[in-house]
Structures are given as C-alpha cells and as structure tokens.
Amino acid sequence: QVQVVESGGGLVQPGGSLRLSCVASGRIFVSNSMGWYRQAPGKERELVVEITSGGVTKYADSVKGRFTISRDNAKNTGYLQMNSLKPEDTAVYYCRCTKIQLGRPPLDVWGQGTLVTVAA
C-alpha cells in the first residue's frame, strides 16, 4: 500500500522554478513532522528541509532563501517550492512523513522519489 507519493519533478533550466508535491494517505498526516530530502548521483541522501508539527522549519544552507516548504492539511499534501534552481540542485527528491502509531514510536514513511534535473 503506497502511503507517500511525490510528484512535480522534471527538467528545468537554471534559474527556473518547480513545485514538488507530497500526498500522504493511510493514517499518515503531513501535519506531523515531515521533510524533503534529496540524493544526487554518487552522493548520500541529504536533508533539504524539514518542518515540525508546530511549524518550525530547518533548511539546508544550500537552499535557504530559494526553497520553501509548506503544507495543506486539508488536502494532506506537502509542497516544496523551489526557485532560482541551480544545476547542483539536480537530484532525486524524497518526501518523508511521520506516521504516529499508538503505543509505538513514530514511524518515518518515505515516498519513492521524484527526479529534478536542472540543465540548460
């Protein structure tokens, strides 16, 4: 059962913008802690931005001022607005959501990823 699904990736020119979406389902709610991560070819997965249930955000220095995380709790969807994209932003972007489990520790649930390619 697929519970976190990203979309919105694609090819964009340097300086362009993209908005990624992350739809959660199956008792997983974006109103809990969630985050966006990315993995470039040959590199480890890294944090892009995360947001707590209280709305506190933490951005990677490399994306501060260019990327913005948001969420629509009614639609149970999270977003990553990416502006002023650079070639070094090229990566597979993953959404991580938190599933609250009664009597158990919270569970991180990952999507399958969406590819963002920034090239002329």
Secondary structure, DSSP 8 states (H G I E B T S, - for coil): ---EEEE--EEE-TT--EEEEEEE-SS--TTSSEEEEEE-TTS--EEEEEE-TT--EEE-TTTTTTEEEEEETTTTEEEEEE-S--GGG-EEEEEEEEE--TTS--EEEE---EEEEE--
